[in-house]
Amino acid sequence: MDKSKLHKLIDVAAARQEADLVIKNGKIIDVYQGKIIEGDIAISDDYIAGIGNYKGKEEIDVEGAYVSPGFIDGHIHIESSYMTPEEFSRLVVPHGTTTVITDPHEITNVCGIDGLDYMIEAAASTALDIRVMVPSCVPSTPFENSGAVVSAKDIENIFKTRKVHGLAEFMNSVGVINNDEECVAKLAAAIESGRVIDGHAPDVAGNELNAYIAAGISTDHECSIIEDMENKLSRGMYILLRHGSACHDLENLLPGVNEENYKRCLLCSDDRQIHTIFEEGHVDDLVRRCIKAGIKPIHAIRMATLNAAECYGIKEIGGIAPGKKANLAVFNNLEDLKAVMTFIDGKLCAKEGKYLLPVKRVDVTKVSSSVNVKDFSEAKLKLELKSNRVKTMNICPDGVLTKAGVEEIELDDKGDFVYNKDKDIVKIAVVERHHGTGNVSVAFLKEFGIKEGAIALSVAHDSHNIIAVGTSNTQIAMAVNEVIKMTGGIAIVHKDEVKHAIPLTVAGIMSTENAETFNEKLAAAHKFAHEVLKVDKDKDPFMVLCFMALPVIPELKITDMGLFDVNEFRFTSLEA
């Protein structure tokens, strides 16, 4: 803030000068004391000047509505919405969201530093305050082929040359715990530059957890049980309670949130697809869930505001107080928590669910779709098994974890899998799409529900190769070939016909279409997957599938190199 702006702010605060804007007659949510106070909020330029009785050049009377600090999503991958940052901003700001902490490791895994630079540029063009973290693990492990590698030296240079907030979720917990040189160099670069470091450590405990936290990592969003949350809270971590399109840990963890620890808990969506935003909202949805579960409304709002600001060291946001950024959300009540107005930097950006500002888009040429597949054919999906006892990836309810199972399957005379409609077991395949390696791996997926056809998509966390599932080699191959033809996208095949084909023109993971048009296509594909292919109704067919390739979330996952045992951190055989 320059001196003239500061002079003006002080004069407005002291009521010696009219405010640029006054929000009058609000029930102001005081997240510092857990109280509601009544009064006006005076705004000078993009800052709050004061709370009290003020006059302004412009006045908006909210007539007793609740005024909250703007909501903060503590951890999100914007790419998982399928929308570019500009369109994502248009979607979430009307829900009272004013800030997000984003990890662009999806696009960086595909396009490298060009992808990171695109996200930084696109973020700067939005009204939404998008704080970009530097992806720490590109690729997430050495057990898959991603589109790029970002080294410790790259990260050190990024901290020096780009506007970034910190080091994003450190998924290679094994590398940290075992004192891997490259991992330590990345962590040291963040620590030396004074940046916050996010964590990703499902089920890490004991001395291994001590080692992980000692490395400078301060948050975790992977807790799924209260015991794990309490272990990490007791060692000084902030815990991000997650509810996205696929991972629904929030409700499991809320019974462990209490008066003593709630200030160390914040909210995040992690991966939230566009249809979830349309149907349920954004951070406002998570706050509603907290309140429904018995968390005091003001405590829930603090978890979505001040706690996140304190966690990430962003002093200028998170509360309604003199000198803070004028990032505010207005609600008629604290039950349905529907935002009627959203202010960012003192400007009214959304009203009654409508985004009010023009959407400025940046060029996507450098991150246009990238699909480089070598010699793919149906033959690469065939197996020659010696035994019909195989390991299966069993999808856990309400999440993206899998359990390692053992099942007996039917084989043909050449040892290939024969689908049996009475068993919920199907083939899952990953096709490498970045370097033309020709890699195709095949495994077995259980509890997905699909009974006909196939699904393929070029979104497969985190390396984003093509992932596919289906009831026959022919159908799977047809779906994969459609994705290749689109140079990235989502394809559904039924009875040897492509029924849905949705291009993802930005890196094979995001669309340049407007949200409403894309969501109509996605909703139709969802409906077809559930009603015709018979994917389980409680599973997001695309979000759940795309996490089956992430080899840092237990227990069994598949990469383009093979079936991976996350607990043992090594590849394993298909045959049991």
C-alpha positions in Angstrom: 0.0 0.0 0.0 1.5 3.4 -1.0 1.6 6.3 1.4 -1.3 8.3 -0.2 -3.5 5.2 0.0 -2.6 4.8 3.6 -3.3 8.4 4.4 -6.7 8.0 2.9 -7.4 4.8 4.7 -6.6 6.4 8.1 -8.8 9.5 7.3 -11.7 7.3 6.3 -11.3 5.1 9.4 -11.4 8.2 11.6 -14.5 9.5 9.7 -12.7 12.6 8.6 -13.3 11.5 5.0 -16.2 9.8 3.3 -15.7 6.1 2.5 -15.7 4.9 -1.1 -18.3 2.3 0.0 -20.2 1.7 3.1 -22.1 -1.6 3.7 -24.7 -0.5 6.2 -26.8 -2.2 8.8 -25.1 -5.5 8.8 -24.9 -8.3 11.3 -21.1 -8.6 11.2 -19.6 -11.9 12.0 -16.6 -11.4 14.4 -14.5 -14.5 13.8 -12.0 -13.2 16.4 -14.3 -13.4 19.3 -17.1 -15.6 18.0 -19.7 -12.9 18.2 -22.2 -11.0 16.0 -21.8 -7.3 16.1 -24.1 -4.8 14.4 -23.0 -1.8 12.4 -21.6 -0.4 9.1 -18.4 -1.5 7.3 -16.5 1.4 5.7 -14.3 0.6 2.7 -11.5 2.7 1.4 -10.2 1.5 -2.0 -9.8 -2.2 -1.5 -9.4 -2.2 2.3 -11.7 -2.1 5.3 -11.3 1.2 7.1 -13.6 0.6 10.0 -16.7 -0.9 11.7 -19.2 1.5 13.3 -21.3 4.3 11.9 -20.1 5.6 8.6 -21.1 7.6 5.5 -19.9 6.8 2.0 -19.9 8.0 -1.5 -21.8 4.7 -2.2 -23.9 3.0 0.4 -25.4 -0.5 0.3 -28.0 -1.2 3.0 -28.0 -5.0 3.7 -30.9 -4.6 6.1 -29.7 -6.8 8.9 -28.2 -9.5 6.7 -25.1 -11.3 7.9 -21.7 -10.1 6.7 -18.9 -12.7 6.8 -15.3 -12.6 5.8 -15.0 -14.0 2.3 -14.6 -17.8 2.3 -11.2 -19.4 1.6 -10.7 -22.8 0.1 -7.6 -24.0 1.8 -6.5 -26.5 -0.9 -7.9 -27.0 -4.4 -6.8 -28.2 -7.8 -8.7 -25.8 -10.1 -8.1 -28.1 -13.0 -10.3 -30.8 -11.4 -13.3 -28.6 -12.0 -12.6 -29.0 -15.8 -12.7 -25.2 -16.0 -9.9 -22.7 -16.6 -9.2 -20.3 -13.7 -11.2 -17.5 -15.3 -14.3 -19.6 -15.6 -13.8 -21.2 -12.2 -13.7 -17.7 -10.7 -17.0 -16.9 -12.3 -18.5 -20.1 -10.8 -17.4 -19.9 -7.2 -17.3 -16.1 -6.4 -21.2 -16.0 -6.3 -21.0 -18.6 -3.5 -19.1 -16.3 -1.2 -15.6 -17.6 -2.1 -13.0 -14.8 -2.3 -9.7 -16.7 -2.0 -8.4 -20.1 -3.0 -5.1 -21.8 -2.3 -4.4 -23.8 -5.5 -1.9 -26.4 -6.4 -1.7 -26.6 -10.2 0.1 -29.9 -10.2 -2.4 -31.4 -12.7 -1.4 -29.1 -15.6 2.2 -29.0 -14.5 2.4 -32.8 -14.7 1.3 -32.5 -18.3 2.9 -29.3 -19.5 5.7 -28.6 -17.0 6.6 -25.0 -16.1 4.6 -23.8 -19.1 1.6 -25.1 -17.3 2.5 -23.4 -14.0 3.1 -20.1 -15.8 -0.3 -20.4 -17.6 -2.1 -20.8 -14.2 -0.2 -17.9 -12.7 -1.2 -15.7 -15.7 -4.8 -16.9 -15.7 -5.1 -16.5 -12.0 -4.0 -12.8 -12.2 -6.8 -12.1 -14.7 -9.6 -13.1 -12.3 -11.4 -11.2 -9.5 -10.9 -14.3 -7.3 -7.8 -14.1 -5.1 -6.0 -17.2 -6.4 -2.8 -18.0 -4.4 -0.7 -20.3 -6.5 1.5 -22.9 -4.9 4.4 -24.6 -6.6 3.8 -28.3 -7.3 6.3 -30.2 -5.2 6.1 -33.6 -6.8 6.1 -33.6 -10.6 5.8 -36.5 -11.1 4.3 -37.6 -7.8 6.5 -40.7 -7.8 9.1 -42.2 -10.1 6.7 -45.1 -10.8 4.8 -43.5 -13.7 5.4 -41.4 -16.8 4.2 -37.8 -16.5 4.6 -35.1 -19.1 7.3 -33.2 -17.2 9.7 -33.3 -14.4 10.1 -30.3 -12.0 13.4 -30.5 -10.1 14.5 -28.9 -6.9 16.6 -26.5 -8.9 13.5 -25.6 -10.9 11.6 -25.0 -7.7 14.3 -22.8 -6.2 14.3 -20.7 -9.4 10.5 -20.5 -9.4 10.5 -19.1 -5.9 13.0 -16.4 -7.0 11.3 -15.4 -10.3 7.5 -15.9 -9.9 4.7 -14.8 -7.7 3.9 -18.0 -5.8 2.7 -18.6 -2.3 4.4 -21.8 -1.2 5.3 -25.4 -1.9 2.2 -27.5 -2.6 1.3 -30.8 -1.1 4.4 -33.0 -0.7 3.0 -36.3 -1.8 6.3 -38.2 -1.7 6.1 -38.8 2.1 8.4 -41.9 1.8 11.1 -39.7 0.2 10.8 -37.1 2.9 10.9 -39.7 5.7 13.9 -41.5 4.2 15.8 -38.2 3.8 15.9 -38.4 0.0 18.3 -35.8 -1.3 16.0 -34.3 -4.0 13.1 -34.1 -1.6 15.1 -32.4 1.0 16.5 -29.9 -1.6 12.9 -29.0 -2.5 11.9 -28.5 1.1 15.0 -26.5 1.8 14.3 -24.2 -1.1 10.8 -23.4 0.4 12.1 -23.0 3.9 14.9 -20.7 2.8 12.5 -18.5 0.9 10.1 -18.3 3.8 7.3 -20.2 2.1 4.6 -22.4 3.7 4.8 -26.2 2.8 1.6 -28.2 2.4 1.4 -31.9 3.2 -0.1 -35.1 1.9 0.5 -38.0 4.3 -2.4 -40.5 4.6 -1.9 -42.9 7.5 1.6 -41.7 8.3 2.1 -42.0 12.1 4.7 -42.4 14.9 8.3 -41.5 14.3 7.6 -41.4 10.5 5.1 -38.6 11.1 7.6 -36.8 13.3 10.2 -36.9 10.5 7.6 -35.7 8.0 6.6 -32.7 10.1 10.2 -31.9 11.2 10.9 -31.4 7.5 8.9 -28.2 7.6 5.5 -29.5 6.4 2.6 -27.8 8.3 -0.7 -29.1 6.8 -2.4 -32.2 5.8 -5.7 -32.8 3.9 -5.6 -36.6 3.7 -7.0 -37.5 7.1 -10.0 -39.9 6.8 -10.3 -41.0 10.4 -10.3 -39.0 13.7 -7.3 -40.8 15.1 -5.1 -39.7 12.2 -6.4 -36.1 12.6 -5.7 -36.0 16.3 -2.2 -37.4 15.8 -1.3 -34.7 13.4 -3.0 -31.9 15.4 -1.1 -32.9 18.5 2.2 -32.5 16.5 1.3 -28.9 15.4 -0.2 -29.5 12.0 -3.2 -27.7 10.6 -5.8 -30.1 9.3 -7.8 -29.4 6.2 -11.2 -31.1 6.4 -12.1 -32.2 2.8 -15.3 -32.6 0.9 -14.9 -32.7 -2.8 -16.6 -34.6 -5.6 -15.0 -37.9 -4.8 -13.3 -37.5 -1.3 -15.8 -37.0 1.5 -13.8 -37.0 4.7 -15.3 -33.9 6.3 -18.3 -35.7 8.0 -16.0 -38.5 9.2 -13.7 -36.0 11.0 -16.2 -33.4 12.3 -17.0 -35.5 15.5 -13.4 -34.9 16.4 -13.6 -31.2 16.1 -14.1 -29.5 19.5 -13.7 -26.2 21.3 -10.0 -26.9 22.0 -8.9 -27.8 18.4 -11.2 -26.1 16.0 -8.9 -23.2 15.4 -6.4 -25.6 13.8 -9.0 -26.9 11.4 -9.9 -25.4 8.0 -11.9 -26.4 5.0 -10.9 -27.5 1.5 -12.5 -29.1 -1.5 -9.3 -30.5 -3.0 -11.0 -31.8 -6.2 -14.5 -30.4 -7.0 -16.0 -31.0 -10.4 -18.1 -28.4 -12.1 -21.3 -30.4 -11.6 -20.7 -30.5 -7.8 -20.3 -26.7 -7.8 -23.6 -26.3 -9.7 -25.5 -28.7 -7.5 -24.0 -28.1 -4.1 -21.8 -25.0 -4.2 -18.3 -24.5 -3.1 -16.9 -23.6 0.4 -20.4 -22.6 1.4 -21.4 -26.2 1.0 -18.7 -27.3 3.4 -19.8 -24.7 6.0 -23.4 -25.8 5.7 -22.2 -29.4 6.3 -20.3 -28.3 9.4 -23.3 -26.5 10.8 -25.6 -29.5 10.1 -23.2 -31.7 12.0 -23.4 -29.5 15.1 -20.5 -27.1 14.7 -21.4 -23.6 15.9 -22.1 -21.4 12.8 -19.5 -18.8 13.8 -16.9 -21.6 14.4 -17.7 -23.1 11.0 -17.3 -19.7 9.4 -14.0 -19.2 11.2 -12.8 -22.6 9.8 -13.6 -21.2 6.3 -12.0 -17.9 6.8 -9.6 -16.8 9.6 -8.2 -20.3 10.3 -7.2 -20.6 6.6 -5.7 -17.1 6.5 -3.6 -17.9 9.6 -2.5 -21.3 8.4 -1.2 -19.8 5.2 0.2 -16.6 6.7 -2.1 -14.3 4.8 -2.4 -11.4 7.3 -4.6 -9.2 5.1 -7.6 -11.5 4.8 -9.7 -13.8 7.0 -11.5 -11.4 9.2 -13.6 -8.2 9.2 -11.4 -5.5 10.8 -9.7 -2.2 10.0 -6.8 -2.7 7.6 -8.0 -6.0 6.2 -8.8 -6.5 2.6 -12.5 -5.8 1.8 -13.3 -9.4 0.9 -16.8 -10.1 2.2 -19.8 -12.3 1.7 -23.3 -11.4 2.6 -25.9 -14.0 3.7 -29.6 -13.6 4.6 -29.3 -16.3 7.3 -26.9 -18.8 8.8 -29.0 -21.8 8.0 -29.0 -22.2 4.2 -26.0 -19.8 4.0 -26.8 -18.7 0.5 -24.6 -15.7 -0.6 -26.6 -12.7 -1.8 -23.5 -10.5 -2.4 -19.8 -11.1 -2.6 -17.2 -8.3 -2.4 -13.5 -8.7 -3.4 -11.1 -5.8 -2.9 -14.0 -3.6 -2.0 -15.9 -4.2 -5.3 -19.3 -5.9 -5.6 -18.4 -9.0 -7.8 -21.5 -11.1 -7.4 -25.1 -10.6 -6.5 -28.0 -13.1 -6.1 -25.9 -15.9 -7.6 -24.7 -13.9 -10.6 -21.1 -13.0 -11.4 -21.1 -9.3 -12.3 -17.7 -8.7 -13.9 -16.5 -9.4 -17.5 -14.4 -12.6 -17.8 -11.0 -12.0 -19.3 -9.3 -15.1 -20.7 -5.6 -15.6 -21.4 -4.1 -17.5 -24.4 -4.0 -21.3 -24.0 -1.7 -22.0 -27.0 1.2 -23.2 -24.9 -1.0 -25.6 -22.9 -3.2 -26.9 -25.7 -4.0 -30.6 -25.7 -1.1 -33.0 -25.7 -1.6 -36.6 -26.6 1.3 -38.6 -27.8 0.4 -42.3 -27.8 2.5 -44.9 -29.6 1.1 -48.1 -31.2 -2.0 -48.5 -29.1 -4.3 -51.3 -30.1 -6.8 -53.7 -28.6 -4.2 -56.4 -28.5 -2.3 -54.4 -25.8 -5.2 -54.9 -23.4 -5.1 -58.7 -23.6 -3.6 -60.7 -20.7 -1.9 -64.1 -20.6 -2.5 -65.2 -17.0 -1.3 -68.5 -15.6 -3.7 -68.4 -12.6 -7.3 -67.2 -12.1 -6.5 -65.9 -8.6 -5.8 -62.2 -9.1 -5.3 -59.1 -7.0 -8.1 -56.5 -7.3 -8.3 -52.8 -6.6 -11.4 -52.7 -4.3 -12.8 -49.1 -4.3 -13.7 -48.0 -0.7 -17.0 -46.3 -0.1 -17.3 -42.5 -0.3 -13.7 -41.9 -1.4 -10.8 -42.7 -3.6 -8.9 -45.2 -1.4 -8.8 -48.8 -2.5 -8.3 -52.0 -0.5 -6.2 -54.8 -1.9 -8.4 -57.8 -2.6 -7.9 -61.3 -4.0 -10.6 -62.8 -6.3 -11.0 -65.7 -8.6 -11.9 -64.7 -12.2 -12.8 -66.5 -15.4 -10.2 -66.9 -18.1 -10.4 -67.8 -21.7 -8.2 -70.5 -23.3 -5.3 -67.9 -23.7 -5.4 -66.7 -20.1 -7.3 -63.5 -20.8 -10.0 -62.1 -18.5 -13.6 -62.9 -19.3 -16.2 -60.5 -17.8 -18.9 -62.1 -15.6 -21.9 -59.8 -15.1 -22.5 -61.5 -11.7 -19.2 -60.3 -10.4 -18.4 -56.6 -10.0 -14.9 -57.0 -11.4 -13.7 -55.3 -14.6 -10.5 -54.5 -16.4 -8.9 -51.1 -15.8 -6.1 -49.9 -18.1 -3.7 -46.9 -18.2 -2.2 -45.8 -21.5 0.8 -43.5 -21.5 0.1 -40.3 -23.4 3.0 -38.0 -23.1 6.2 -39.4 -24.6 5.1 -42.2 -26.9 6.5 -44.9 -24.8 3.8 -47.4 -25.9 3.2 -48.3 -22.2 -0.2 -49.9 -21.5 -0.9 -51.5 -18.2 -3.9 -53.6 -17.2 -5.3 -54.5 -13.8 -8.6 -55.4 -12.1 -11.1 -53.0 -10.5 -13.8 -54.0 -8.1 -16.8 -52.1 -6.6 -17.1 -49.6 -9.5 -20.4 -51.1 -10.7 -20.0 -50.8 -14.4 -21.9 -53.7 -16.2 -21.8 -52.6 -19.8 -19.6 -50.6 -22.1 -16.5 -48.6 -21.3 -15.3 -45.2 -20.1 -11.9 -43.5 -20.9 -10.5 -40.1 -20.0 -7.3 -38.2 -20.2 -7.6 -37.1 -16.6 -5.8 -39.5 -14.3 -4.2 -38.1 -11.3 -1.5 -37.0 -11.2 0.4 -37.8 -14.3 -2.8 -37.7 -16.4 -2.2 -40.5 -18.8 -5.3 -42.0 -20.3 -7.3 -44.2 -17.9 -10.1 -46.6 -19.0 -12.4 -49.1 -17.6 -14.9 -51.5 -19.2 -16.4 -54.9 -19.7 -14.5 -55.9 -22.9 -11.2 -55.2 -24.6 -13.1 -54.0 -27.7 -15.1 -51.4 -25.8 -12.1 -50.2 -23.8 -10.0 -49.8 -26.9 -12.8 -47.9 -28.7 -13.1 -45.5 -25.7 -9.3 -45.0 -25.6 -9.1 -44.3 -29.3 -11.8 -41.7 -29.1 -9.8 -39.9 -26.4 -6.7 -40.0 -28.6 -8.8 -38.7 -31.5 -10.0 -35.7 -29.5 -6.4 -35.1 -28.3 -7.7 -35.3 -24.8 -11.2 -35.7 -23.3 -13.9 -38.0 -21.9 -15.4 -40.8 -23.9 -18.1 -43.3 -23.2 -18.7 -46.4 -25.3 -21.8 -48.6 -25.3 -22.5 -51.6 -27.6 -19.5 -50.7 -29.8 -20.7 -47.1 -30.3 -19.3 -43.9 -28.9 -22.2 -42.4 -27.0 -20.4 -39.4 -25.4 -17.3 -37.6 -26.4 -16.3 -34.4 -24.5 -13.1 -32.7 -25.6 -10.7 -31.2 -23.0 -8.7 -28.8 -25.0 -6.4 -27.4 -22.3 -3.7 -30.0 -21.6 -6.3 -32.8 -21.9 -7.7 -31.8 -18.5 -9.7 -28.6 -18.9 -12.3 -27.2 -21.3 -12.5 -23.7 -22.8 -16.2 -23.9 -23.1 -18.4 -21.9 -20.8 -19.4 -23.6 -17.6 -23.1 -24.0 -18.4 -22.5 -25.6 -21.8 -19.8 -28.0 -20.5 -21.9 -28.9 -17.4 -24.8 -29.9 -19.6 -22.5 -32.3 -21.6 -21.0 -33.6 -18.4 -24.3 -34.1 -16.7 -25.6 -36.1 -19.7 -22.5 -38.3 -19.6 -22.9 -38.8 -15.8 -26.5 -39.9 -16.3 -25.6 -42.3 -19.1 -22.8 -43.8 -17.0 -25.1 -44.4 -14.1 -28.3 -45.4 -15.9 -26.9 -47.3 -18.9 -23.5 -48.5 -17.9 -24.7 -49.1 -14.4 -21.8 -47.4 -12.6 -22.7 -47.3 -8.9 -25.0 -44.3 -8.1 -22.9 -43.3 -5.1 -19.7 -42.9 -7.2 -18.8 -40.1 -9.5 -17.9 -42.1 -12.6 -15.1 -39.8 -13.8 -13.7 -38.4 -10.5 -13.4 -41.8 -8.9 -11.9 -43.4 -12.0 -9.3 -40.7 -12.4 -7.9 -41.3 -8.9 -7.3 -45.0 -9.5 -4.0 -44.0 -11.1 -2.6 -42.0 -8.1 0.2 -44.1 -6.5 0.4 -42.1 -3.3 -3.1 -43.0 -2.0 -3.5 -46.5 -0.5 -3.7 -49.4 -1.2 -3.5 -50.6 -4.8 -3.3 -48.3 -7.8 -2.4 -48.6 -11.4 0.1 -46.5 -13.4 1.3 -46.8 -17.0 4.1 -49.0 -15.6 1.9 -51.6 -13.8 -0.1 -52.4 -10.7 1.4 -50.5 -7.7 1.2 -51.5 -4.0 1.2 -48.1 -2.2 1.7 -49.6 1.3 4.9 -51.4 0.1 5.7 -48.6 -2.3 6.6 -51.0 -5.1 5.0 -52.7 -8.1 3.2 -56.0 -7.6 2.0 -58.8 -9.8 -1.5 -59.2 -11.1 -1.6 -62.8 -10.0 -2.2 -63.5 -6.3 
